[in-house]
């Protein structure tokens, strides 16, 4: 009797977005970030779990071939001809491992799932998707690094993507999918020098420039970024229901260090009150976008660069993350203690916050002036006074004891 498919149909597969999957009757169809599709099988046969990647749409593979593989495998088991290797029965492809990884991370309460899914779908899957998980080599990882670098991606961004790959491989070993990590992942050395941030005048210029841009989202994006130190993805994925104007808080359910309540200023509270009023009725996002798979804006790079140029600044130095650097830096320079800054910024460790205490900042000199104001030791003579006896005594050479 032929199997009837209700979900895994040709129209449903055509409509599937990048990173999404459909599973039915042991067959999974996954849409990769480059638009290609992958068929795989995950079934129990003769009390053994069988994973197998059947192939890609671009290679002419169809659902029928996956159905034939399942039927042939079960027929071989009935006739006693099923011979599977010990340990893992078949090679698990990276594409299928990524799907299982995200599902298990959600069950375990893993952090930053939105960002992990984004990095896997947009970058890692198009490159590693069809590769067997156990066959990914250090050379493959090096090729990925080089390709991303050739596309102009920053070292820090590539390192974040490699961190997801590394975590997936570690979990694959822990969960018994592979026996050992197949590749050594070498990350770029990031510049730990001075953090770029905007002066108050530059902040005002950027806000004014964004207000004049044709993109209606870049103005509120910059205002929120400078007022909160929130990350780009955190800002663009704000839901209306997560904004509590009375408490002056924005709830962030999927931040890097876990969920948190983001405090906001009174000025931003009033701004958001007006912004929410003009949003279309029924819109659940602060940055809605019709046609987006997520329902909200996910990329604002072009409009941001236009605003930076309009404000008279260098778009290669003033990036979207500069808003976060700016807010945190000014909190530190205003004298806010680092533990409080950490709670506002959502950093995982205090050492990450301490980087914002720039050694050559004017606030350092101001702090020393405050110390001098509290501890007047009276050791500095006026211009018409002789040096103090204590100073003279300290600087006179000691006489040798008579021997």
Secondary structure as GFF3:
##gff-version 3
##sequence-region A 1 403
A	DSSP	alpha_helix	10	15	.	.	.	ID=ss1
A	DSSP	beta_strand	21	24	.	.	.	ID=ss2
A	DSSP	beta_strand	27	31	.	.	.	ID=ss3
A	DSSP	beta_strand	37	45	.	.	.	ID=ss4
A	DSSP	beta_strand	48	56	.	.	.	ID=ss5
A	DSSP	three_ten_helix	57	59	.	.	.	ID=ss6
A	DSSP	alpha_helix	63	78	.	.	.	ID=ss7
A	DSSP	alpha_helix	94	108	.	.	.	ID=ss8
A	DSSP	alpha_helix	113	119	.	.	.	ID=ss9
A	DSSP	pi_helix	120	124	.	.	.	ID=ss10
A	DSSP	alpha_helix	125	128	.	.	.	ID=ss11
A	DSSP	three_ten_helix	133	135	.	.	.	ID=ss12
A	DSSP	alpha_helix	138	150	.	.	.	ID=ss13
A	DSSP	alpha_helix	155	174	.	.	.	ID=ss14
A	DSSP	alpha_helix	200	211	.	.	.	ID=ss15
A	DSSP	alpha_helix	216	228	.	.	.	ID=ss16
A	DSSP	alpha_helix	232	236	.	.	.	ID=ss17
A	DSSP	three_ten_helix	240	242	.	.	.	ID=ss18
A	DSSP	beta_strand	243	244	.	.	.	ID=ss19
A	DSSP	beta_strand	249	252	.	.	.	ID=ss20
A	DSSP	beta_strand	260	263	.	.	.	ID=ss21
A	DSSP	alpha_helix	266	277	.	.	.	ID=ss22
A	DSSP	alpha_helix	301	310	.	.	.	ID=ss23
A	DSSP	alpha_helix	320	333	.	.	.	ID=ss24
A	DSSP	alpha_helix	338	345	.	.	.	ID=ss25
A	DSSP	alpha_helix	350	354	.	.	.	ID=ss26
A	DSSP	alpha_helix	362	374	.	.	.	ID=ss27
A	DSSP	alpha_helix	389	395	.	.	.	ID=ss28
###
